[in-house]
Amino acid sequence: MRRIVLVEADVDGVIGWGECVAGETPYYSPETADTAWLMLRDFLWPMVKEEEFANAGEVWELLVRVRGHNMAKAALEAAVWDAEAKQKGMPLAKLIGGIREEIACGVSVGIKESLDELSSTVQRELAAGYQRIKIKIKPGKDLELVRRLRQDFPRIKLMVDANSAYTLNDWPLLKQLEGFYLMMIEQPLGWDDLYSHIELQKKLDTPICLDECIHSEEQARAAIELGACKIINIKLGRVGGYTAARRIHNLCQQHGVPVWCGGMLESGIGRAHNIALSTLANFTLPGDVAASKRYWEEDILHPEVSVTPQGPIHVPTGAGIGFEPRLDRIDKLTVRKERLA
């Protein structure tokens, strides 16, 4: 069970959809579903409702004087982007400048009870077509997990995500991970500790990928130019929407830093937006954009997001996000609704 805030925006009679990826607790981000609801209702919507703008790209500038609350901003901005693409009768992926007709998919695997369970889970995900495996690690659950997977799957694309579980003092242990040919180590240190990541990357040949540390183009520039990472994970909600995401994408591309799209347990609406984002040229690494059925018994859009047996997701060619929200199912699941005029 997960509460998700959806935004349905009526833009000159055309409906666009966005999703706020904030969770119910402030453990990944300071934002929660409830804070996003408050910000959208009392601050963000009032900023745009009386304004005229030529395109969705101008929405960010209207919202920028609110500090933080990127996930709430992204939900509103994404809905306007969807509406604009529908007004123009073109896929959202094309409107934002995407170039791909399919995107490579990876999958994130949580910490399991046993090594055998971890191995069997990875085997199942590989059989489903996923092209990159990411596993969660934490102190005491790290080296043995990676060692086992490299033993069982010597050639797979493998990375680890620490979700800020380590400190700089743990660098000798993290250095040991280099023997297992990882694609990257994602966010090993503090969620806002850029300095320690700079020091750690100096000690490692394996690329550090930053996630929680990057909320803006300015932070991305600092991370790149100071050497805190070699890869950046771009999440639409974490950075505030398409305008900010594209700026970070372009900055990384100019510096030869590859990016990929992270996931936040989205419903199909958020997942559809992640597909569109992942079509940009510098999204060269498989992202966490998995099939609907991996997370939901039944999704809230049609068709559900699916992964081909060969691994990629085909980018939809319909207008906007390219999927139809299932209004009947959304209405059935809705526990709170507010109409803002």
N, C-alpha and C positions, 0 to 999 in steps of 0.2 A: 504494500500500500504506500502510495506517495501522493502528497498534495502538490498540484502543479497549477501555477497561475497562467492562464491564457489571455491574450489580448486580441480582441476582434475590432479592427479599425475600419470605419466607414470613411473612405476618402473619395469625396465627390461621387458617392453612390456605388463605389467599387469596394468590396470587402477584402481586407488583407488580414492575415493571421500571424501572430508572434507568440512566443513562449518564453516565460521567465524561468531560468534554470536554477534560481536560488532554492536551496533546500529548506527543510523545516527547522533546521538548527544552524547556528553560526559557526560550524566547525571547519568547513572548507573556506567559506567567505564570511565576512561580517554581515552580509545580507541574508535575509530569510524570506520565505514566501510572504509572511505578514508585513515585514518592512517594505517589501516591494509593492504590496497592495496599497499601503499607505502612501508611498512616494508617487505611484502612478495616479492615484485618486486626487491627492491634495497638492501635488507640486508639478509633476511632469505633464500630465494631461492639460492642466490650466495654461501651461507655457505654450502649447501648440494649438489649442482649440480655436483661438481667434486669429491665428497667423496664416498668412498665405506663403506657400513655398513652391518653387518651380519643380523640385524633385526631392526624392527621399534623402538624398545626400545632404540637404540643408537642415534636416531635423536635428542632427547632432549639434549643430551650432546653436539651435534654440535651447537645447537642454544642457549645454556645457557649463552654465553657471551654477548648476547643482553639483556639488563636490561628491565624488564617489557614486554609489548606487548604480553601478554600471549594468547590473543584471536587469534592473527595472528599466533603465534607459534602452537597453538592447531589445527588450520585449516589444516596446512601443515602436522603436525605429524599424525593427524587422517587419512588423505588421505593415508599416507604410511602404517599405520596399516591395513586399509581396503585392500590395495593392497597385503600386506603380507599374510593376511588371505585367499585371493583369490588364491594366488600362492600355498598355502598349501591345498587348497580345504576344508577349515574348516570355521565354523562360527566365526566371530570376537569375539563374546562373549566367545567362548571356548578358543581362542588364548590368550585373556587377563586374563584368569583364572576364568571366570564366572561359576557359578554352577546352575543357575536357568533356568527353562524352561518357566517360565512366571513371570511377574513382576506386583506388585500391583501398581495401579495408583491413584493419587490424582488430584485435580484440583484447580486452583487459580481463585478466583472471585474478580474482582475489586470493587471499591466503587460505589454504585448505587444511583440513585436519591432519592429513598425512601426505607423504611424498607420492605414494601410489595414487591417491585421489588427484593430486595436482597433475601428475603425468597423464592419467586417463582423461582428465578435463582438457588438457592441451591437445591430446590426440583427437578428441571429439571436435574441438574448434578447428583444427587443421583440416579434418575431413569435411567440415562444413564450408571450407574455401577460404578461410581467413589467412592473409598473407604475412601477418606479423603478430607475434605473441608478446603481450606485456603482462608481467606478473608484479603484484604488489609485494614489497618486502618491508621488514622492520627489524630492529635489533633482535637477534636470536632466531630470526626467520629470514635468512638471506643467503649465505653461501651454500648451504646444503640444498636449498631449493634450486638455485641456478646450476649447481653441479649436477644434480639429478636430471634436469631438463637437457643440459648439454650432452649428458651421457645417452639419454634416450632419443634426442633429436639434434644431432650434431650440426645440421645445416640450416636450421630454421632462423628466421630473423627474430631475434630475441632482445627485449629490453626490460628494464626494471623501473618501477615507480615507487619512490620512498615516501611520497607525501609528507616531506619535512620531518621524517622520523629520526634523523641523525644530526650530530653536531660536527664541527670541524675536527674535533678530537678523534672522531671515528675514521679519519682519512686512511689509516693503514688498512682497516678492514675493507673500505670501499676500493682501495687500490687492488686488493686481492680479486675483486670482481673482473679485473682486466684480463685474467687468464681464461675467461669464458666468452670472449669475442662478442660483447654486447653492442648493439646499435647505439645505445645511450643509457645514461642514468638520469631519470627524471626527478627533478626537485628533491635532491637528497637532504638539503639543509633547510633552515628556517624559512617560512613562507614570505617574510619580508627582509631577509638577510642577504642582500646582494654582495656585501663585502666578503663574507665567508665563502660564497660560491666562487668569487674571483680567486681566492686563495686555494680552494680545492681544485679548480680547473687547472691551475698551474701544476698540480701534483699528479694529474691524471691524463692519460692519453685518450681514454674513452670520453666521448663528448658528454658534457652535462647539458641536459635539456631543462629549460626553465618553464614553469607553469604558473604557480601561485604568485611568483615575484613580478609578473608582467601584467600590469593593468592599463598601460598607456604606451603611446609611441615614444614618449620621453624615457620611460623605464626600459623599453626595448633598446633604445639607442645607448643608454648607459651600460646595459648588460653586454651589448655587443662590443662597444668600443673599449670597455674596461676588461673584457675577457672573462666574463662570468659564465659564459655558456657558448656552445657551438651550434645549438639547435633551439628553436622556440616552439612551444605548443601554443597555438592560438585557439582560444575558446570565445565564441561570439559573445556570450554573456559576460565573461570575465573582463573583456576589454571595452564593452559598451556598445556593440553593434557593428554593422558592416563598414561604416565610415572609418571608425578607428581600426577595425581589423584589416581593412585594405591598406591603410597607412603603415601599419606594422608589417604587413606582408611585403609591401613595396620596399620598406627600409631593409628588411632582411634579405630580400632579393638583391638589392644593390650591394650588400656586404657579403654575398655568397653564403648566407646562413639559411639552411632549409627549414621549412616549417611544416607542421601537420596539425590536424584538427582534433582536439580532445573532446571527449564526451562527458555529459553530466546527467546520465540516466534520463534523457529526454523522452517525451512522448513522440509520436510520429511527426508532429508539427515542428518541434525543435530539431528533430532528426533531419527533416526535409531541408531546413535552413542550413544545417551542417553540410549536407550534400552540396548545396549551391556554393557555399563558401569554399569547399574543398576543390572546386573546379578551377580556382585561380592558379596561375602558372607555377608559383613557387611552393605549392603544396605537393612536394615530391616524395614524401614519406607516407606510408599507410596510416590513416587516422583511426580513431576509435568510433567510427560510424558503422555500427553493427546493425543487423536485421532487427526488425520490430519484435519478432517472435523470441529473440534471445532474452528480452526483458518483460514482454507483455503477453498475457494470454490472448488479448484482443486489443488492437491499437485503436486510435481515435481518428484515423484517416484511411482513405481508400485510393489506390491499393496500399497495402502495408509495405513498408520498406523491406526489400529482400536482397540477399546476396546470392550471386550466381555461384554454381559449383566451382567455377574457375577462380573465384575470389572477389571480383569487383562488384560495385553497385552501378547499374546503369543510371545515368543522369536523366531525369524525366524531361520530356520535350514540350509538355503543356505549359500554358501561361502561368506565371507566378511560381509558387513552390512546386507546381506540377502534380500535386496530390489534392484530393477532395476531403476536407474535414467531414467527419461523420457527425452531423449535427444532432442526430437522434441519440447517439452514444454519448456525446459531450453533454447534452441536456440531462441524460439519465445519471451521469456521474457527478454533475455539478452540485457542490454543497454551498457555494456562495456566489452571488452574481450582482454586479452593479453596473448600471447603464449611465454613462457620463455624456452629457450633451453640452 
